[in-house]
Amino acid sequence: MDIEKNLKLFIEGQGKNKGRQATERYASFDFCFNYFQNYKDQGKINELSHTENIQLSCLQLGFYLASWGMLRGSSFLLEKSVKFYEPLIIGISEFDTAIWDIDIDNYSNENIEILLACKNMIVEKLGNNNKASDTLVTKIMLGVFGNVPAYDDFFRKGFKIHSFGKKSLKQISQYYLQNNEMIDNAVIYTFDYYSGLPTNRKYTKAKVVDMIGFMQGIGIGRKNKKNLTPPTFI
């Protein structure tokens, strides 16, 4: 997996996607992540769900998910208003605060259990009957905490993993340990919403790995598409 090449492709963009710019789609992560991390940095995580903040908390998460493809097709979120996210915001504000300090470099057995407990909380708060996918759950965890990559189709293909669980988290952890120098040196700062300029907040290691795996999966998809045998017409 070519780390440098994949990060460059993500940052610069391809085709209609113009990469990392404050007004482009990828920056939707930055603004969502900044919003939630600001509460963490100020020691006010519980205030995310306070009456005066909960609407904005729901809007921040909801738009990020929409921008990142979670409100399309047959998604149950397509039929929901932004108020639907209130139980989830409350769950996030009340969850074990240790979740906010987890990143790929400390995927201990204990921390993996916390990550999986967070998954269960998210599924419950979104409604067990809605059966929130691993893609949706991990995109929420990435956008709020930055502690896991988003398990979308491209990332799974890039890392050759299937479900969000202990096995795949250990696999991602091992990948980091084998490439930690390059990943740690990939310093990327989030965009500030108001100025459009970089902030002092860095992308987490999990977010960097997310970018690498996402672009790797896109590359595999394109390669497979080119290698398809054309149909024979008789």
MIDOSE-1310 file (N, C-alpha, C; in nm, 2 decimals, decimal comma, always signed):
residues 234
mdie	+0,08/-0,12/+0,00/+0,00/+0,00/+0,00/+0,09/+0,12/+0,00; +0,07/+0,21/-0,10/+0,16/+0,32/-0,12/+0,10/+0,44/-0,04; +0,15/+0,46/+0,09/+0,10/+0,56/+0,18/+0,11/+0,70/+0,12; +0,23/+0,73/+0,08/+0,25/+0,87/+0,02/+0,16/+0,90/-0,10
knlk	+0,15/+0,81/-0,19/+0,07/+0,83/-0,31/-0,08/+0,84/-0,27; -0,13/+0,76/-0,18/-0,27/+0,76/-0,15/-0,31/+0,89/-0,07; -0,22/+0,94/+0,02/-0,24/+1,06/+0,09/-0,24/+1,18/-0,01; -0,15/+1,18/-0,11/-0,15/+1,28/-0,21/-0,27/+1,29/-0,29
lfie	-0,32/+1,17/-0,33/-0,44/+1,16/-0,41/-0,56/+1,22/-0,33; -0,57/+1,18/-0,20/-0,68/+1,23/-0,12/-0,68/+1,38/-0,10; -0,56/+1,43/-0,08/-0,54/+1,58/-0,06/-0,57/+1,66/-0,18; -0,52/+1,61/-0,30/-0,53/+1,69/-0,42/-0,66/+1,66/-0,50
gqgk	-0,72/+1,54/-0,47/-0,84/+1,51/-0,54/-0,83/+1,46/-0,68; -0,94/+1,41/-0,73/-0,94/+1,35/-0,87/-1,07/+1,38/-0,93; -1,07/+1,42/-1,06/-1,19/+1,44/-1,14/-1,27/+1,55/-1,08; -1,40/+1,52/-1,05/-1,49/+1,63/-0,99/-1,45/+1,66/-0,85
nkgr	-1,39/+1,56/-0,78/-1,35/+1,59/-0,64/-1,22/+1,67/-0,64; -1,22/+1,78/-0,57/-1,11/+1,88/-0,57/-1,02/+1,86/-0,45; -1,04/+1,75/-0,37/-0,96/+1,72/-0,26/-0,99/+1,80/-0,14; -0,89/+1,83/-0,06/-0,90/+1,90/+0,07/-0,90/+2,05/+0,05
qate	-1,02/+2,11/+0,04/-1,03/+2,25/+0,03/-1,15/+2,29/+0,13; -1,14/+2,40/+0,19/-1,24/+2,44/+0,29/-1,39/+2,44/+0,24; -1,41/+2,46/+0,11/-1,54/+2,46/+0,05/-1,58/+2,33/-0,02; -1,49/+2,23/-0,01/-1,52/+2,10/-0,08/-1,57/+1,99/+0,03
ryas	-1,62/+1,88/-0,03/-1,69/+1,78/+0,06/-1,60/+1,73/+0,17; -1,48/+1,70/+0,14/-1,39/+1,64/+0,25/-1,39/+1,72/+0,37; -1,40/+1,86/+0,36/-1,39/+1,95/+0,47/-1,51/+1,93/+0,56; -1,62/+1,87/+0,52/-1,73/+1,85/+0,61/-1,69/+1,77/+0,73
fdfc	-1,59/+1,68/+0,72/-1,53/+1,61/+0,83/-1,47/+1,71/+0,93; -1,39/+1,80/+0,87/-1,31/+1,90/+0,95/-1,40/+1,98/+1,04; -1,51/+2,03/+0,99/-1,60/+2,12/+1,06/-1,68/+2,04/+1,17; -1,72/+1,92/+1,14/-1,79/+1,83/+1,24/-1,69/+1,80/+1,35
fnyf	-1,57/+1,75/+1,31/-1,47/+1,71/+1,41/-1,43/+1,83/+1,50; -1,41/+1,94/+1,44/-1,37/+2,06/+1,52/-1,48/+2,09/+1,62; -1,60/+2,09/+1,58/-1,72/+2,12/+1,67/-1,72/+2,03/+1,79; -1,71/+1,90/+1,77/-1,72/+1,81/+1,89/-1,59/+1,81/+1,97
qnyk	-1,47/+1,83/+1,90/-1,35/+1,83/+1,98/-1,33/+1,96/+2,06; -1,40/+2,06/+2,02/-1,39/+2,19/+2,10/-1,45/+2,17/+2,23; -1,56/+2,09/+2,24/-1,63/+2,06/+2,37/-1,53/+1,98/+2,45; -1,47/+1,88/+2,39/-1,37/+1,79/+2,46/-1,26/+1,88/+2,52
dqgk	-1,20/+1,96/+2,44/-1,09/+2,04/+2,48/-1,12/+2,14/+2,59; -1,24/+2,18/+2,60/-1,29/+2,27/+2,70/-1,34/+2,20/+2,83; -1,34/+2,07/+2,82/-1,39/+1,99/+2,93/-1,54/+2,01/+2,95; -1,61/+2,02/+2,84/-1,76/+2,05/+2,84/-1,84/+1,95/+2,76
inel	-1,79/+1,82/+2,75/-1,85/+1,72/+2,67/-2,00/+1,71/+2,70; -2,03/+1,71/+2,83/-2,17/+1,70/+2,87/-2,26/+1,81/+2,82; -2,20/+1,92/+2,78/-2,29/+2,03/+2,74/-2,33/+2,02/+2,59; -2,28/+1,92/+2,52/-2,32/+1,89/+2,38/-2,47/+1,87/+2,37
shte	-2,53/+1,81/+2,48/-2,67/+1,78/+2,47/-2,75/+1,88/+2,55; -2,69/+1,99/+2,60/-2,77/+2,09/+2,67/-2,87/+2,16/+2,58; -2,98/+2,20/+2,63/-3,09/+2,26/+2,55/-3,04/+2,36/+2,45; -2,95/+2,45/+2,49/-2,90/+2,56/+2,41/-2,80/+2,51/+2,30
niql	-2,76/+2,39/+2,31/-2,66/+2,34/+2,21/-2,70/+2,22/+2,13; -2,81/+2,15/+2,17/-2,83/+2,02/+2,11/-2,88/+2,03/+1,96; -2,95/+2,14/+1,93/-2,99/+2,16/+1,79/-2,86/+2,17/+1,70; -2,77/+2,25/+1,74/-2,65/+2,27/+1,66/-2,57/+2,14/+1,66
sclq	-2,56/+2,07/+1,77/-2,49/+1,94/+1,77/-2,55/+1,84/+1,67; -2,68/+1,84/+1,66/-2,75/+1,75/+1,57/-2,72/+1,80/+1,42; -2,73/+1,93/+1,40/-2,70/+1,98/+1,27/-2,56/+1,95/+1,22; -2,46/+1,97/+1,31/-2,32/+1,94/+1,27/-2,31/+1,80/+1,23
lgfy	-2,36/+1,70/+1,31/-2,34/+1,56/+1,28/-2,42/+1,52/+1,16; -2,55/+1,58/+1,15/-2,63/+1,54/+1,04/-2,58/+1,59/+0,91; -2,53/+1,71/+0,90/-2,48/+1,75/+0,77/-2,35/+1,68/+0,73; -2,27/+1,65/+0,82/-2,15/+1,57/+0,79/-2,19/+1,44/+0,73
lasw	-2,28/+1,37/+0,80/-2,32/+1,24/+0,75/-2,39/+1,25/+0,61; -2,46/+1,36/+0,59/-2,52/+1,37/+0,46/-2,42/+1,40/+0,35; -2,32/+1,48/+0,38/-2,21/+1,51/+0,29/-2,13/+1,39/+0,26; -2,12/+1,30/+0,36/-2,04/+1,18/+0,34/-2,12/+1,06/+0,30
gmlr	-2,23/+1,09/+0,23/-2,31/+0,98/+0,17/-2,40/+0,90/+0,25; -2,43/+0,94/+0,37/-2,51/+0,85/+0,46/-2,66/+0,88/+0,45; -2,71/+0,97/+0,36/-2,85/+1,00/+0,35/-2,89/+0,98/+0,21; -2,84/+0,88/+0,14/-2,88/+0,85/+0,01/-2,94/+0,71/-0,01
gssf	-3,00/+0,69/-0,12/-3,05/+0,55/-0,15/-3,15/+0,51/-0,05; -3,13/+0,39/+0,00/-3,23/+0,33/+0,09/-3,20/+0,35/+0,24; -3,11/+0,45/+0,27/-3,07/+0,47/+0,41/-3,19/+0,52/+0,49; -3,21/+0,46/+0,61/-3,32/+0,50/+0,69/-3,31/+0,65/+0,74
llek	-3,19/+0,70/+0,73/-3,17/+0,84/+0,77/-3,23/+0,94/+0,68; -3,25/+0,89/+0,55/-3,31/+0,98/+0,45/-3,45/+1,02/+0,49; -3,52/+0,94/+0,57/-3,66/+0,97/+0,61/-3,66/+1,04/+0,75; -3,55/+1,08/+0,80/-3,55/+1,14/+0,94/-3,51/+1,29/+0,93
svkf	-3,56/+1,37/+1,03/-3,52/+1,51/+1,04/-3,40/+1,51/+1,13; -3,35/+1,63/+1,15/-3,23/+1,65/+1,23/-3,25/+1,62/+1,38; -3,38/+1,63/+1,42/-3,41/+1,61/+1,56/-3,40/+1,46/+1,59; -3,40/+1,38/+1,49/-3,38/+1,23/+1,51/-3,25/+1,20/+1,59
yepl	-3,15/+1,29/+1,57/-3,01/+1,26/+1,62/-3,00/+1,30/+1,77; -3,11/+1,35/+1,83/-3,10/+1,40/+1,97/-3,06/+1,28/+2,07; -3,12/+1,16/+2,06/-3,08/+1,06/+2,15/-2,93/+1,02/+2,14; -2,89/+1,03/+2,01/-2,74/+0,99/+1,99/-2,65/+1,10/+2,05
iigi	-2,69/+1,22/+2,03/-2,61/+1,33/+2,09/-2,60/+1,32/+2,24; -2,72/+1,28/+2,30/-2,72/+1,26/+2,45/-2,63/+1,14/+2,48; -2,64/+1,04/+2,40/-2,55/+0,92/+2,43/-2,41/+0,95/+2,42; -2,37/+1,03/+2,32/-2,23/+1,08/+2,31/-2,18/+1,16/+2,43
sefd	-2,27/+1,25/+2,47/-2,23/+1,34/+2,58/-2,22/+1,27/+2,72; -2,29/+1,15/+2,73/-2,29/+1,08/+2,85/-2,19/+0,95/+2,85; -2,13/+0,92/+2,74/-2,05/+0,80/+2,72/-1,92/+0,82/+2,80; -1,86/+0,70/+2,83/-1,73/+0,70/+2,89/-1,63/+0,79/+2,83
taiw	-1,58/+0,89/+2,90/-1,50/+0,99/+2,84/-1,36/+0,94/+2,79; -1,33/+0,82/+2,83/-1,20/+0,75/+2,78/-1,21/+0,74/+2,63; -1,33/+0,74/+2,57/-1,34/+0,72/+2,42/-1,28/+0,83/+2,35; -1,27/+0,95/+2,41/-1,22/+1,07/+2,34/-1,06/+1,07/+2,32
didi	-1,00/+0,98/+2,40/-0,85/+0,98/+2,39/-0,80/+0,85/+2,32; -0,88/+0,78/+2,26/-0,84/+0,66/+2,19/-0,80/+0,69/+2,04; -0,69/+0,64/+2,00/-0,65/+0,65/+1,86/-0,58/+0,52/+1,83; -0,54/+0,50/+1,70/-0,48/+0,38/+1,65/-0,36/+0,34/+1,73
dnys	-0,28/+0,43/+1,78/-0,16/+0,40/+1,85/-0,18/+0,34/+1,99; -0,31/+0,34/+2,04/-0,34/+0,28/+2,17/-0,46/+0,19/+2,17; -0,47/+0,11/+2,06/-0,57/+0,01/+2,05/-0,54/-0,11/+2,14; -0,54/-0,09/+2,27/-0,52/-0,20/+2,37/-0,65/-0,28/+2,37
neni	-0,65/-0,39/+2,43/-0,77/-0,47/+2,45/-0,88/-0,40/+2,52; -0,84/-0,32/+2,62/-0,94/-0,24/+2,70/-1,00/-0,14/+2,61; -0,92/-0,07/+2,53/-0,97/+0,04/+2,45/-1,05/-0,01/+2,33; -1,02/-0,13/+2,28/-1,10/-0,19/+2,18/-1,24/-0,22/+2,23
eill	-1,24/-0,27/+2,36/-1,37/-0,30/+2,42/-1,46/-0,17/+2,43; -1,39/-0,06/+2,46/-1,46/+0,07/+2,47/-1,51/+0,11/+2,34; -1,43/+0,09/+2,23/-1,48/+0,13/+2,10/-1,60/+0,05/+2,06; -1,60/-0,08/+2,09/-1,71/-0,17/+2,06/-1,83/-0,14/+2,14
ackn	-1,81/-0,09/+2,26/-1,92/-0,05/+2,35/-1,99/+0,08/+2,29; -1,90/+0,16/+2,24/-1,95/+0,28/+2,17/-2,03/+0,25/+2,05; -1,99/+0,15/+1,97/-2,06/+0,10/+1,86/-2,20/+0,06/+1,90; -2,21/-0,02/+2,01/-2,34/-0,07/+2,05/-2,43/+0,05/+2,10
mive	-2,37/+0,15/+2,16/-2,45/+0,26/+2,21/-2,51/+0,34/+2,09; -2,43/+0,36/+1,98/-2,47/+0,43/+1,86/-2,59/+0,35/+1,80; -2,57/+0,22/+1,78/-2,68/+0,14/+1,72/-2,80/+0,15/+1,80; -2,79/+0,15/+1,93/-2,91/+0,16/+2,02/-2,98/+0,29/+2,01
klgn	-2,90/+0,40/+2,01/-2,95/+0,53/+2,01/-3,02/+0,57/+1,87; -2,97/+0,50/+1,77/-3,03/+0,52/+1,63/-3,15/+0,43/+1,61; -3,17/+0,34/+1,71/-3,29/+0,25/+1,70/-3,24/+0,12/+1,65; -3,25/+0,02/+1,74/-3,20/-0,12/+1,71/-3,27/-0,17/+1,58
nnka	-3,40/-0,13/+1,57/-3,48/-0,18/+1,45/-3,43/-0,12/+1,32; -3,35/-0,01/+1,33/-3,30/+0,05/+1,20/-3,17/-0,02/+1,16; -3,11/-0,10/+1,25/-2,99/-0,18/+1,21/-2,88/-0,10/+1,14; -2,84/+0,00/+1,22/-2,73/+0,09/+1,16/-2,61/+0,01/+1,12
sdtl	-2,56/+0,04/+1,00/-2,45/-0,04/+0,94/-2,32/+0,00/+1,01; -2,22/-0,09/+0,99/-2,09/-0,05/+1,04/-2,03/+0,07/+0,97; -2,07/+0,09/+0,84/-2,03/+0,21/+0,77/-2,08/+0,34/+0,84; -2,21/+0,34/+0,87/-2,27/+0,45/+0,94/-2,21/+0,47/+1,08
vtki	-2,20/+0,36/+1,16/-2,14/+0,37/+1,29/-2,00/+0,43/+1,29; -1,92/+0,38/+1,21/-1,78/+0,42/+1,21/-1,76/+0,56/+1,15; -1,85/+0,60/+1,06/-1,84/+0,74/+1,01/-1,88/+0,84/+1,13; -1,97/+0,80/+1,21/-2,01/+0,88/+1,33/-1,89/+0,89/+1,42
mlgv	-1,83/+0,77/+1,45/-1,72/+0,77/+1,54/-1,60/+0,85/+1,49; -1,58/+0,84/+1,36/-1,47/+0,92/+1,30/-1,50/+1,07/+1,31; -1,62/+1,11/+1,27/-1,65/+1,25/+1,27/-1,66/+1,32/+1,41; -1,69/+1,24/+1,51/-1,70/+1,29/+1,65/-1,57/+1,28/+1,73
fgnv	-1,52/+1,15/+1,73/-1,40/+1,12/+1,81/-1,27/+1,11/+1,73; -1,28/+1,08/+1,60/-1,16/+1,06/+1,52/-1,08/+0,94/+1,56; -1,15/+0,84/+1,62/-1,07/+0,72/+1,67/-1,07/+0,60/+1,59; -1,15/+0,59/+1,49/-1,16/+0,47/+1,40/-1,17/+0,52/+1,26
payd	-1,12/+0,45/+1,16/-1,14/+0,48/+1,02/-1,29/+0,45/+0,99; -1,34/+0,51/+0,88/-1,48/+0,48/+0,84/-1,48/+0,36/+0,75; -1,55/+0,26/+0,79/-1,56/+0,13/+0,72/-1,65/+0,13/+0,61; -1,63/+0,22/+0,51/-1,71/+0,22/+0,39/-1,66/+0,12/+0,29
dffr	-1,72/+0,10/+0,18/-1,68/+0,00/+0,08/-1,54/+0,01/+0,04; -1,49/+0,13/+0,01/-1,36/+0,15/-0,04/-1,25/+0,12/+0,07; -1,28/+0,16/+0,19/-1,18/+0,13/+0,30/-1,17/-0,02/+0,32; -1,29/-0,08/+0,32/-1,28/-0,23/+0,35/-1,21/-0,30/+0,24
kgfk	-1,23/-0,25/+0,11/-1,16/-0,31/+0,00/-1,01/-0,28/+0,01; -0,97/-0,16/+0,05/-0,83/-0,13/+0,06/-0,76/-0,21/+0,17; -0,83/-0,24/+0,28/-0,76/-0,31/+0,39/-0,80/-0,46/+0,39; -0,89/-0,50/+0,30/-0,93/-0,64/+0,29/-0,99/-0,68/+0,42
ihsf	-1,08/-0,60/+0,47/-1,15/-0,63/+0,60/-1,30/-0,63/+0,57; -1,38/-0,69/+0,66/-1,52/-0,69/+0,64/-1,60/-0,61/+0,75; -1,61/-0,66/+0,87/-1,69/-0,60/+0,97/-1,61/-0,52/+1,07; -1,68/-0,43/+1,14/-1,62/-0,35/+1,25/-1,62/-0,43/+1,37
gkks	-1,51/-0,49/+1,41/-1,50/-0,57/+1,53/-1,35/-0,58/+1,58; -1,34/-0,66/+1,68/-1,20/-0,68/+1,74/-1,10/-0,72/+1,64; -1,13/-0,82/+1,55/-1,03/-0,87/+1,46/-0,98/-0,76/+1,36; -1,08/-0,68/+1,30/-1,03/-0,58/+1,21/-0,96/-0,47/+1,28
lkqi	-1,00/-0,43/+1,40/-0,93/-0,33/+1,47/-0,79/-0,37/+1,51; -0,77/-0,50/+1,54/-0,63/-0,55/+1,56/-0,55/-0,54/+1,43; -0,62/-0,57/+1,32/-0,55/-0,57/+1,19/-0,50/-0,43/+1,16; -0,59/-0,33/+1,18/-0,56/-0,19/+1,16/-0,45/-0,14/+1,25
sqyy	-0,45/-0,19/+1,38/-0,35/-0,15/+1,47/-0,21/-0,21/+1,43; -0,21/-0,33/+1,38/-0,09/-0,39/+1,33/-0,03/-0,31/+1,21; -0,12/-0,27/+1,12/-0,08/-0,19/+1,01/-0,01/-0,06/+1,05; -0,07/+0,00/+1,15/-0,01/+0,12/+1,21/+0,12/+0,10/+1,26
lqnn	+0,14/-0,01/+1,34/+0,27/-0,04/+1,41/+0,37/-0,06/+1,30; +0,34/-0,12/+1,19/+0,43/-0,15/+1,08/+0,47/-0,02/+1,00; +0,38/+0,08/+1,01/+0,40/+0,20/+0,93/+0,39/+0,33/+1,01; +0,42/+0,31/+1,14/+0,39/+0,43/+1,23/+0,47/+0,55/+1,19
emid	+0,59/+0,53/+1,15/+0,68/+0,65/+1,12/+0,61/+0,74/+1,01; +0,57/+0,67/+0,90/+0,51/+0,75/+0,79/+0,38/+0,81/+0,82; +0,30/+0,73/+0,90/+0,17/+0,78/+0,94/+0,18/+0,90/+1,04; +0,27/+0,89/+1,13/+0,29/+0,99/+1,23/+0,35/+1,12/+1,16
navi	+0,42/+1,10/+1,06/+0,48/+1,22/+0,99/+0,38/+1,29/+0,89; +0,27/+1,22/+0,87/+0,16/+1,28/+0,78/+0,08/+1,38/+0,87; +0,13/+1,50/+0,89/+0,06/+1,60/+0,97/-0,03/+1,68/+0,89; -0,16/+1,67/+0,92/-0,26/+1,74/+0,84/-0,35/+1,82/+0,94
ytfd	-0,37/+1,94/+0,92/-0,45/+2,02/+1,01/-0,59/+2,04/+0,96; -0,69/+2,04/+1,05/-0,83/+2,07/+1,00/-0,84/+2,21/+0,96; -0,95/+2,23/+0,88/-0,98/+2,37/+0,83/-1,07/+2,44/+0,93; -1,05/+2,56/+0,96/-1,13/+2,65/+1,04/-1,25/+2,69/+0,95
yysg	-1,37/+2,68/+1,00/-1,49/+2,72/+0,93/-1,49/+2,86/+0,89; -1,46/+2,95/+0,98/-1,48/+3,10/+0,96/-1,37/+3,15/+0,86; -1,25/+3,11/+0,88/-1,14/+3,17/+0,79/-1,11/+3,08/+0,67; -1,15/+2,95/+0,68/-1,11/+2,86/+0,58/-0,97/+2,82/+0,58
lptn	-0,89/+2,87/+0,68/-0,75/+2,84/+0,69/-0,73/+2,72/+0,79; -0,61/+2,66/+0,79/-0,58/+2,55/+0,88/-0,58/+2,60/+1,02; -0,63/+2,51/+1,11/-0,63/+2,53/+1,25/-0,51/+2,47/+1,31; -0,50/+2,47/+1,45/-0,39/+2,40/+1,51/-0,42/+2,26/+1,55
rkyt	-0,54/+2,21/+1,51/-0,59/+2,08/+1,54/-0,55/+1,98/+1,43; -0,48/+1,88/+1,47/-0,43/+1,78/+1,37/-0,53/+1,67/+1,35; -0,52/+1,61/+1,23/-0,60/+1,49/+1,20/-0,54/+1,38/+1,29; -0,63/+1,30/+1,34/-0,58/+1,18/+1,42/-0,52/+1,08/+1,33
kakv	-0,45/+0,99/+1,39/-0,38/+0,88/+1,32/-0,49/+0,79/+1,25; -0,60/+0,77/+1,32/-0,71/+0,70/+1,26/-0,76/+0,76/+1,13; -0,77/+0,89/+1,13/-0,82/+0,97/+1,02/-0,72/+0,96/+0,90; -0,59/+0,96/+0,93/-0,49/+0,95/+0,83/-0,50/+0,81/+0,77
vdmi	-0,51/+0,71/+0,85/-0,53/+0,57/+0,80/-0,65/+0,56/+0,72; -0,76/+0,62/+0,76/-0,88/+0,62/+0,68/-0,86/+0,67/+0,54; -0,79/+0,78/+0,53/-0,76/+0,84/+0,40/-0,68/+0,74/+0,31; -0,58/+0,68/+0,37/-0,49/+0,58/+0,30/-0,57/+0,47/+0,25
gfmq	-0,65/+0,41/+0,34/-0,73/+0,29/+0,30/-0,84/+0,32/+0,20; -0,90/+0,44/+0,21/-1,01/+0,49/+0,12/-0,95/+0,50/-0,02; -0,84/+0,56/-0,04/-0,78/+0,58/-0,17/-0,73/+0,45/-0,23; -0,68/+0,36/-0,14/-0,63/+0,23/-0,18/-0,75/+0,15/-0,24
gigi	-0,86/+0,16/-0,18/-0,98/+0,09/-0,22/-1,03/+0,14/-0,35; -1,03/+0,28/-0,37/-1,07/+0,34/-0,50/-0,98/+0,29/-0,61; -0,85/+0,28/-0,58/-0,76/+0,24/-0,68/-0,78/+0,09/-0,72; -0,81/+0,01/-0,62/-0,84/-0,13/-0,65/-0,97/-0,15/-0,74
grkn	-1,07/-0,07/-0,70/-1,19/-0,07/-0,78/-1,17/-0,03/-0,92; -1,09/+0,07/-0,95/-1,07/+0,12/-1,08/-0,99/+0,01/-1,16; -0,89/-0,05/-1,09/-0,81/-0,15/-1,16/-0,90/-0,27/-1,20; -0,98/-0,31/-1,11/-1,07/-0,43/-1,14/-1,16/-0,40/-1,25
kknl	-1,21/-0,27/-1,25/-1,30/-0,23/-1,36/-1,24/-0,24/-1,50; -1,11/-0,20/-1,50/-1,04/-0,20/-1,63/-1,01/-0,34/-1,67; -1,00/-0,43/-1,58/-0,96/-0,57/-1,61/-1,08/-0,66/-1,64; -1,20/-0,60/-1,63/-1,32/-0,68/-1,66/-1,32/-0,73/-1,80
tppt	-1,35/-0,85/-1,83/-1,36/-0,91/-1,96/-1,48/-0,86/-2,03; -1,47/-0,79/-2,15/-1,58/-0,74/-2,22/-1,68/-0,85/-2,26; -1,81/-0,82/-2,26/-1,90/-0,93/-2,30/-1,89/-0,97/-2,45; -1,92/-1,09/-2,47/-1,91/-1,14/-2,61/-2,06/-1,15/-2,66
fi	-2,08/-1,09/-2,77/-2,22/-1,09/-2,83/-2,22/-1,19/-2,94; -2,32/-1,27/-2,94/-2,33/-1,38/-3,05/-2,45/-1,34/-3,14
